[in-house]
Amino acid sequence: MKGNKTPSQNSKATVELQNKKIPLNDFLTMRPAVLDVWPAGREASRLEEAFAYHQNIPERKRFHLSLQKAEKTQTTLAQPRAGVCLVDEHIRLLNYLQNEGEADLLPTTIDSYTRQNRYDEAQKGIEESRKNGRSLLNGFPAVNHGVKACRAIIEALEKPVEVRHGTPDARLLSEITLAGGFTSLEGGGISYNIPYSKNVPLEKSIADWQYVDRLVGFYAENGVIINREPFGPLTGTLVPPCISNAVAIIEGLLAAEQGVRDITVGYGQCGNIYQDAAAIVSLRQLCRQYLERFGYGDVCLSTVFHQWMGGFPIEEAKAFAVIAWGTTAAAFSRSTKVITKSPHEAMGIPTAEANVNGLRATRQILNMLKSQQSLDSALIEREAGLITRETTALLEGTLRLGDGDLAQGTVRAFQAGVLDIPFAPSRAAHGSVVPVRDLHGAVRFLDFGALPFDEEIKTFHREVIAERAKTERRAVSFQMVTDDIYAVSKGRLVGAPK
């Protein structure tokens, strides 16, 4: 078996990063080095054949059409997380989620070796899994299995399937899975780097994802629409809405420049239902405004709400309550889809049965809330206004640093701390921003780092945190942050001392 190669870092590395659509000839020149990294890459070389394959995929299996229908009917779709190593086992798992869990949309979660482009080790995992008759990897190694195996998955199912992973360099993975018939692809140069990797330069991951988005754009130019979804939750730990919304909008704009025509921007549940609903309202409105401002008004836009990404209670009954709580926030936010969790989150990778139970609990809540009125209130309006002001400050600060170029501005903004993500492992993030909950569980800023907020915004955050401290009869400190991180797993939202 041919070992891993490193694709020349690229024909692009000598060109200064910029938010400009890659010329088609340049893109086609880059492809051979990417496809040559692993033998299965050759299966994806004939794009015309891949376009023809997609055009024969039934409409019910096309991700963007399901999302567009849900948008028109204001229906929230349910999608789980799932992936195992072997093809037949993976097909059985997804069929079970589709048929028994009534999932509207299906995932293929990629294994950790593939996420790090370690295909030799992924191959060993496949071989050991075959010997043992069960999956020994934490996901599906799509690159090693290749295009034919991916198509076998798509053809065995009745619902659209998305590739979900966490890969800073997803070029080869995208080539193989898109040629294999997947119609949605999650990720981005920020959201799949900063929260996942320590040493990957941001310039490189943005450039690599420009390649991915140019590939998706080329599919669109040939009549095949692939949905693209930036990863909303980021680190999944007390991420203030304005930070995740700013990253989602930036990645959406970078994708649109490369020709992507269908984008789903995402958000991870923070916990306060009013803030969560407001975050989706603000994200949808502000992303649409920026798409139109930069000439991408014809892009189809949808939203995704991720159920609680933090620590879960061990007890199954309490875990179901957390799932129902997240589903309620998703329904009231009118998000296009919700990514579900299982009642076994605290114990590791869930069984298929646990995954189905999480889906069923989600479905029950969605059905009960479908016909109810929106959660309209002055609190949501206030929160949405605040989130929009904060997000706009981050976006405009980024554009200024890039002299109008969003790609350059993003790199410089992280260097300056104008963009930052709390609790991220990446050296590219300052890590100076410290979030904490207020008295009512909304996520606020204990430390703003270098975020470019005006004094009115900063004063508001300081006052609501001081109100919590007074109520809890303790000083404002980092101990509050620690308490908040563990609170949900201990049965509370706010980490108030008992």
C-alpha positions as CSV (number, residue, x, y, z in Angstrom):
1,M,0.0,0.0,0.0
2,K,1.4,3.4,-1.0
3,G,2.1,5.5,2.1
4,N,1.0,9.0,2.8
5,K,2.4,11.9,0.8
6,T,2.2,15.5,1.6
7,P,0.5,17.4,-1.2
8,S,2.8,20.2,-2.3
9,Q,2.0,22.9,0.1
10,N,0.9,23.8,-2.5
11,S,1.0,25.6,-5.7
12,K,-0.9,28.0,-3.4
13,A,1.6,28.5,-0.7
14,T,3.7,30.9,-2.8
15,V,0.7,33.0,-3.4
16,E,-0.4,35.4,-0.7
17,L,-3.7,34.3,0.9
18,Q,-6.6,36.4,-0.4
19,N,-10.4,36.1,-0.6
20,K,-10.5,35.6,-4.3
21,K,-12.1,32.9,-6.3
22,I,-9.4,30.4,-7.5
23,P,-9.2,30.5,-11.3
24,L,-10.4,27.2,-12.7
25,N,-7.2,26.4,-14.5
26,D,-5.2,27.0,-11.3
27,F,-7.6,24.8,-9.4
28,L,-7.4,22.0,-11.9
29,T,-3.6,22.2,-11.8
30,M,-3.7,21.7,-8.0
31,R,-5.9,18.6,-8.1
32,P,-3.3,15.9,-9.2
33,A,-1.1,16.6,-6.2
34,V,-4.1,16.3,-3.8
35,L,-5.4,13.1,-5.4
36,D,-2.0,11.5,-5.4
37,V,-1.7,11.5,-1.6
38,W,-3.5,8.1,-1.3
39,P,-4.3,5.5,-4.0
40,A,-8.1,6.0,-3.7
41,G,-7.7,9.5,-4.9
42,R,-7.4,8.3,-8.4
43,E,-11.1,7.1,-8.2
44,A,-12.1,10.8,-7.9
45,S,-10.0,12.1,-10.8
46,R,-12.8,12.2,-13.4
47,L,-15.0,15.1,-12.3
48,E,-17.4,14.8,-15.3
49,E,-18.2,11.2,-14.2
50,A,-18.9,12.5,-10.7
51,F,-21.2,15.2,-11.9
52,A,-23.1,12.6,-13.9
53,Y,-23.4,10.4,-10.9
54,H,-24.8,13.2,-8.8
55,Q,-27.3,14.2,-11.4
56,N,-28.8,10.7,-11.1
57,I,-29.2,10.9,-7.4
58,P,-32.9,11.0,-6.5
59,E,-34.1,14.4,-5.2
60,R,-35.1,12.9,-1.8
61,K,-31.4,12.2,-1.2
62,R,-30.2,15.7,-2.0
63,F,-29.3,17.6,1.1
64,H,-29.9,21.1,-0.2
65,L,-33.4,20.3,-1.4
66,S,-34.4,18.9,2.0
67,L,-33.1,22.0,3.7
68,Q,-34.8,24.3,1.3
69,K,-38.1,22.5,1.8
70,A,-37.7,22.8,5.6
71,E,-37.0,26.5,5.3
72,K,-40.2,27.1,3.3
73,T,-42.3,25.1,5.7
74,Q,-40.5,26.3,8.9
75,T,-39.9,22.8,9.9
76,T,-36.9,21.8,12.0
77,L,-35.2,18.6,10.7
78,A,-33.4,16.1,13.0
79,Q,-29.9,14.8,12.2
80,P,-27.8,12.5,14.5
81,R,-24.0,12.0,14.7
82,A,-22.7,8.6,13.8
83,G,-19.9,6.7,12.0
84,V,-18.2,3.3,12.2
85,C,-15.2,1.8,10.5
86,L,-16.5,-0.9,8.1
87,V,-18.8,-0.2,5.1
88,D,-21.5,-2.8,5.8
89,E,-21.6,-2.0,9.5
90,H,-21.8,1.7,8.7
91,I,-24.7,1.1,6.3
92,R,-26.5,-1.0,8.9
93,L,-26.1,1.8,11.5
94,L,-27.4,4.6,9.2
95,N,-30.3,2.4,8.1
96,Y,-31.2,1.9,11.7
97,L,-31.0,5.6,12.5
98,Q,-33.1,6.3,9.4
99,N,-35.8,3.6,9.9
100,E,-36.0,3.3,13.7
101,G,-34.8,6.8,14.7
102,E,-36.8,8.6,12.0
103,A,-33.8,10.8,11.2
104,D,-34.6,13.4,8.5
105,L,-30.9,13.7,7.5
106,L,-28.0,11.3,8.0
107,P,-24.4,11.8,9.0
108,T,-21.1,10.1,8.2
109,T,-18.7,11.0,11.0
110,I,-15.1,10.5,9.9
111,D,-12.5,8.8,12.1
112,S,-9.7,10.6,13.9
113,Y,-6.9,9.2,11.8
114,T,-8.5,10.5,8.6
115,R,-9.1,13.9,10.2
116,Q,-5.4,14.2,10.7
117,N,-4.6,12.8,7.2
118,R,-3.0,9.7,8.8
119,Y,-4.2,7.2,6.2
120,D,-1.7,4.5,6.9
121,E,-3.0,4.2,10.4
122,A,-6.6,4.4,9.3
123,Q,-5.8,1.5,7.0
124,K,-4.4,-0.5,9.9
125,G,-7.6,0.3,11.8
126,I,-9.7,-1.1,8.9
127,E,-7.7,-4.3,8.8
128,E,-7.9,-4.8,12.6
129,S,-11.6,-4.1,12.5
130,R,-12.1,-6.7,9.8
131,K,-10.1,-9.3,11.9
132,N,-12.2,-8.5,15.0
133,G,-15.5,-8.2,13.2
134,R,-16.3,-4.8,14.8
135,S,-15.3,-1.2,14.4
136,L,-12.1,-0.3,16.1
137,L,-12.1,3.3,14.8
138,N,-14.3,6.1,16.0
139,G,-15.7,6.9,12.6
140,F,-15.7,6.0,8.9
141,P,-12.3,6.2,7.1
142,A,-13.8,7.5,3.8
143,V,-10.5,8.2,2.1
144,N,-9.2,4.6,2.6
145,H,-12.5,3.1,1.5
146,G,-12.7,5.2,-1.6
147,V,-15.4,6.4,-4.0
148,K,-17.1,3.0,-4.7
149,A,-17.6,2.4,-1.0
150,C,-19.0,5.9,-0.5
151,R,-21.5,5.3,-3.3
152,A,-22.5,2.0,-1.8
153,I,-23.5,3.9,1.3
154,I,-25.5,6.6,-0.6
155,E,-27.3,3.9,-2.6
156,A,-28.3,1.9,0.4
157,L,-30.1,4.8,2.1
158,E,-33.2,6.8,1.5
159,K,-32.2,10.1,3.2
160,P,-29.5,12.7,2.3
161,V,-26.1,12.1,3.9
162,E,-23.5,14.7,5.1
163,V,-19.8,14.3,5.8
164,R,-19.0,15.4,9.3
165,H,-15.4,15.3,10.5
166,G,-13.0,17.9,12.0
167,T,-10.3,18.1,9.4
168,P,-8.0,21.1,9.0
169,D,-7.0,19.8,5.5
170,A,-10.0,18.2,4.0
171,R,-9.0,18.4,0.4
172,L,-8.6,14.7,-0.4
173,L,-11.5,13.7,1.9
174,S,-13.8,16.2,0.0
175,E,-12.7,15.0,-3.4
176,I,-13.4,11.4,-2.5
177,T,-16.7,11.9,-0.6
178,L,-18.2,14.3,-3.1
179,A,-17.3,12.0,-6.0
180,G,-18.8,9.3,-3.8
181,G,-22.2,11.0,-3.8
182,F,-22.4,12.8,-0.5
183,T,-24.4,16.0,-0.9
184,S,-23.3,18.0,2.2
185,L,-20.0,18.7,3.7
186,E,-19.3,20.2,7.1
187,G,-16.3,22.3,8.2
188,G,-14.2,25.4,7.4
189,G,-10.7,26.8,7.7
190,I,-11.4,28.3,11.1
191,S,-13.9,26.0,12.7
192,Y,-12.1,22.9,11.8
193,N,-8.7,24.2,12.8
194,I,-8.7,26.5,15.9
195,P,-10.9,24.1,18.0
196,Y,-9.2,20.9,16.8
197,S,-5.5,21.5,16.2
198,K,-2.5,23.0,18.0
199,N,0.0,23.7,15.3
200,V,-1.8,24.1,12.0
201,P,-1.2,27.6,10.6
202,L,-4.5,29.5,10.0
203,E,-3.3,30.6,6.6
204,K,-2.9,27.0,5.5
205,S,-6.2,25.8,6.8
206,I,-8.1,28.7,5.2
207,A,-6.2,28.1,1.9
208,D,-7.0,24.4,2.0
209,W,-10.7,25.1,2.6
210,Q,-10.7,27.5,-0.3
211,Y,-9.7,24.5,-2.4
212,V,-12.6,22.5,-0.9
213,D,-15.0,25.3,-1.6
214,R,-13.7,25.8,-5.1
215,L,-14.4,22.1,-5.6
216,V,-17.9,22.6,-4.3
217,G,-18.3,25.7,-6.5
218,F,-17.1,23.7,-9.6
219,Y,-19.8,21.1,-8.9
220,A,-22.3,23.9,-8.8
221,E,-21.1,25.3,-12.1
222,N,-21.9,21.9,-13.5
223,G,-25.4,21.7,-12.1
224,V,-24.7,19.9,-8.8
225,I,-25.5,21.7,-5.6
226,I,-23.6,20.6,-2.5
227,N,-24.6,22.0,0.8
228,R,-21.7,23.5,2.9
229,E,-21.9,23.8,6.7
230,P,-19.4,25.7,8.9
231,F,-19.1,24.0,12.3
232,G,-21.0,26.3,14.7
233,P,-20.1,25.1,18.2
234,L,-16.3,25.6,17.9
235,T,-14.9,24.4,21.2
236,G,-18.4,23.7,22.5
237,T,-17.5,25.2,25.9
238,L,-19.2,28.5,26.9
239,V,-18.6,30.0,23.5
240,P,-20.4,33.5,23.4
241,P,-22.9,33.7,20.5
242,C,-21.2,36.6,18.8
243,I,-17.9,34.6,18.5
244,S,-19.5,31.6,16.9
245,N,-21.8,33.7,14.7
246,A,-18.9,35.8,13.5
247,V,-16.9,32.7,12.5
248,A,-19.9,31.1,10.8
249,I,-20.5,34.2,8.8
250,I,-16.8,34.6,7.8
251,E,-16.7,31.0,6.7
252,G,-19.9,31.4,4.8
253,L,-18.6,34.4,3.0
254,L,-15.3,32.7,2.1
255,A,-17.2,29.7,0.7
256,A,-19.6,31.9,-1.3
257,E,-16.6,33.6,-2.9
258,Q,-15.4,30.2,-4.2
259,G,-18.8,29.6,-5.8
260,V,-20.7,27.7,-3.0
261,R,-24.4,28.1,-3.6
262,D,-26.0,26.5,-0.5
263,I,-24.8,27.3,3.0
264,T,-26.0,26.3,6.5
265,V,-24.6,28.4,9.3
266,G,-24.5,26.8,12.7
267,Y,-24.7,27.6,16.4
268,G,-24.1,25.5,19.5
269,Q,-26.5,25.7,22.4
270,C,-25.4,27.9,25.2
271,G,-28.2,27.2,27.6
272,N,-30.3,30.2,28.2
273,I,-33.3,29.6,25.9
274,Y,-33.9,33.3,25.2
275,Q,-30.2,33.8,24.3
276,D,-30.2,30.7,22.2
277,A,-33.3,31.7,20.2
278,A,-31.9,35.2,19.8
279,A,-28.5,33.9,18.5
280,I,-30.2,32.0,15.7
281,V,-32.4,35.0,14.8
282,S,-29.3,37.3,14.7
283,L,-27.2,34.7,12.8
284,R,-29.7,34.3,10.1
285,Q,-30.4,38.0,9.6
286,L,-26.8,39.1,9.8
287,C,-25.4,36.4,7.5
288,R,-28.0,37.3,4.9
289,Q,-27.1,40.9,5.2
290,Y,-23.4,40.2,4.6
291,L,-24.0,37.8,1.8
292,E,-26.0,40.5,0.0
293,R,-23.5,43.2,0.8
294,F,-20.7,41.3,-0.9
295,G,-22.7,40.2,-3.9
296,Y,-23.7,36.7,-2.9
297,G,-27.4,37.4,-2.5
298,D,-28.4,34.3,-4.6
299,V,-26.9,31.9,-2.0
300,C,-29.5,29.7,-0.3
301,L,-29.1,30.1,3.5
302,S,-30.3,27.8,6.3
303,T,-29.4,27.3,9.9
304,V,-28.4,24.5,12.3
305,F,-28.7,24.3,16.0
306,H,-26.4,21.9,17.9
307,Q,-27.8,20.3,21.1
308,W,-25.7,20.7,24.2
309,M,-22.0,20.1,23.4
310,G,-20.7,20.3,27.0
311,G,-20.6,17.7,29.7
312,F,-23.7,15.5,30.2
313,P,-25.1,14.0,33.3
314,I,-24.3,10.3,33.7
315,E,-27.9,9.4,34.6
316,E,-30.0,8.5,31.6
317,A,-33.1,10.3,32.7
318,K,-31.2,13.5,33.3
319,A,-29.4,13.2,30.0
320,F,-32.9,12.9,28.2
321,A,-33.8,16.2,30.0
322,V,-30.8,17.9,28.5
323,I,-31.7,16.6,25.0
324,A,-35.3,17.8,25.4
325,W,-34.1,21.2,26.6
326,G,-31.8,21.6,23.6
327,T,-34.6,20.5,21.2
328,T,-37.0,23.1,22.7
329,A,-34.5,25.8,22.1
330,A,-33.9,24.6,18.5
331,A,-37.7,24.5,17.8
332,F,-38.3,28.0,19.3
333,S,-35.3,29.4,17.3
334,R,-36.9,28.0,14.1
335,S,-33.6,26.6,13.1
336,T,-33.7,24.5,9.9
337,K,-32.2,21.5,11.5
338,V,-31.0,20.3,14.9
339,I,-28.0,18.0,15.5
340,T,-29.0,15.5,18.1
341,K,-27.3,13.9,21.1
342,S,-27.8,10.6,22.8
343,P,-28.5,9.8,26.5
344,H,-25.1,8.1,26.7
345,E,-22.9,11.2,26.0
346,A,-21.2,11.1,29.4
347,M,-20.1,7.5,28.7
348,G,-18.4,7.9,25.3
349,I,-19.4,6.8,21.8
350,P,-23.1,5.9,22.0
351,T,-24.6,2.6,20.9
352,A,-27.0,2.7,17.9
353,E,-29.9,2.1,20.3
354,A,-28.9,5.1,22.4
355,N,-28.5,7.2,19.3
356,V,-32.0,6.3,18.2
357,N,-33.4,7.1,21.6
358,G,-31.9,10.6,21.4
359,L,-33.5,11.0,18.0
360,R,-36.9,9.8,19.2
361,A,-36.9,12.2,22.2
362,T,-35.9,15.0,19.8
363,R,-38.7,14.1,17.4
364,Q,-41.3,14.0,20.1
365,I,-40.4,17.6,21.2
366,L,-40.2,18.9,17.7
367,N,-43.7,17.4,16.9
368,M,-45.2,19.0,20.0
369,L,-43.8,22.4,19.3
370,K,-44.2,22.5,15.6
371,S,-47.6,24.3,15.6
372,Q,-46.8,26.6,18.5
373,Q,-46.2,30.3,18.2
374,S,-42.7,31.7,18.1
375,L,-41.1,32.5,21.4
376,D,-41.5,36.3,21.0
377,S,-40.4,38.5,23.9
378,A,-38.6,41.7,24.7
379,L,-35.8,39.5,26.1
380,I,-35.2,37.8,22.8
381,E,-35.3,41.1,21.0
382,R,-32.8,42.6,23.4
383,E,-30.5,39.6,23.2
384,A,-30.6,39.5,19.4
385,G,-29.8,43.2,19.2
386,L,-26.8,42.8,21.6
387,I,-25.5,39.7,19.7
388,T,-25.9,41.6,16.4
389,R,-23.9,44.6,17.7
390,E,-21.1,42.4,19.1
391,T,-20.9,40.2,15.9
392,T,-20.8,43.3,13.7
393,A,-18.0,44.7,15.7
394,L,-16.0,41.5,15.2
395,L,-16.7,41.3,11.5
396,E,-16.0,45.0,10.8
397,G,-12.8,44.8,12.8
398,T,-11.7,41.8,10.7
399,L,-12.5,43.5,7.5
400,R,-10.5,46.6,8.5
401,L,-7.4,44.5,9.4
402,G,-7.6,42.9,6.0
403,D,-8.0,46.2,4.2
404,G,-11.3,44.7,2.9
405,D,-9.9,41.2,2.2
406,L,-11.7,38.8,4.5
407,A,-9.1,36.0,4.3
408,Q,-6.2,38.2,5.2
409,G,-8.3,40.0,7.7
410,T,-9.2,36.8,9.5
411,V,-5.5,35.8,9.9
412,R,-4.6,39.2,11.1
413,A,-7.7,39.4,13.4
414,F,-6.6,36.2,15.2
415,Q,-3.1,37.5,15.4
416,A,-4.3,40.7,17.0
417,G,-7.0,39.0,19.2
418,V,-9.8,40.9,17.4
419,L,-11.1,37.4,16.8
420,D,-10.6,34.8,19.6
421,I,-12.1,31.5,20.6
422,P,-12.2,30.5,24.3
423,F,-10.5,27.2,25.4
424,A,-9.1,26.5,22.0
425,P,-5.9,24.4,21.6
426,S,-4.6,26.3,18.6
427,R,-1.5,28.5,18.8
428,A,-3.3,30.8,16.3
429,A,-5.8,31.8,19.0
430,H,-4.9,34.2,21.8
431,G,-7.1,32.4,24.3
432,S,-7.5,35.7,26.2
433,V,-11.3,35.8,26.0
434,V,-12.9,34.3,29.2
435,P,-16.7,33.6,29.2
436,V,-18.9,33.1,32.2
437,R,-22.7,32.9,32.8
438,D,-24.8,35.6,34.2
439,L,-27.4,35.1,36.9
440,H,-29.9,33.7,34.4
441,G,-27.5,31.4,32.5
442,A,-26.7,33.6,29.5
443,V,-23.1,33.4,28.4
444,R,-21.2,36.8,29.0
445,F,-17.6,38.0,28.9
446,L,-15.6,37.9,32.1
447,D,-12.5,39.0,30.1
448,F,-12.9,40.6,26.7
449,G,-9.3,40.1,25.6
450,A,-8.7,42.4,22.6
451,L,-12.2,42.1,21.2
452,P,-13.2,45.4,19.7
453,F,-16.4,46.2,21.7
454,D,-17.4,49.6,22.7
455,E,-17.7,50.7,26.3
456,E,-21.5,50.4,26.4
457,I,-21.3,46.7,25.6
458,K,-18.5,46.1,28.1
459,T,-20.4,47.9,30.8
460,F,-23.4,45.7,30.2
461,H,-21.4,42.5,30.6
462,R,-19.6,43.7,33.8
463,E,-22.9,44.7,35.4
464,V,-24.8,41.4,34.8
465,I,-21.8,39.4,36.1
466,A,-21.6,41.7,39.1
467,E,-25.3,41.0,39.7
468,R,-24.7,37.3,39.7
469,A,-21.7,37.7,42.1
470,K,-23.8,39.7,44.5
471,T,-26.6,37.2,44.5
472,E,-24.2,34.3,45.1
473,R,-22.4,36.3,47.8
474,R,-18.9,35.9,46.3
475,A,-16.4,37.9,44.4
476,V,-16.3,37.8,40.6
477,S,-13.5,35.3,39.7
478,F,-12.4,32.5,37.4
479,Q,-14.0,30.1,39.9
480,M,-17.3,31.0,38.4
481,V,-16.1,29.9,35.0
482,T,-15.0,26.5,36.3
483,D,-18.3,26.1,38.2
484,D,-20.2,26.9,35.0
485,I,-18.2,24.4,32.8
486,Y,-19.3,21.5,35.1
487,A,-22.7,22.8,36.0
488,V,-24.9,20.9,33.5
489,S,-23.3,17.5,34.2
490,K,-24.1,18.2,37.9
491,G,-27.8,19.0,37.2
492,R,-27.7,22.8,36.9
493,L,-27.1,25.5,34.3
494,V,-25.4,28.2,36.4
495,G,-22.5,27.0,38.5
496,A,-23.8,28.7,41.7
497,P,-22.3,27.4,45.0
498,K,-24.7,25.3,47.0
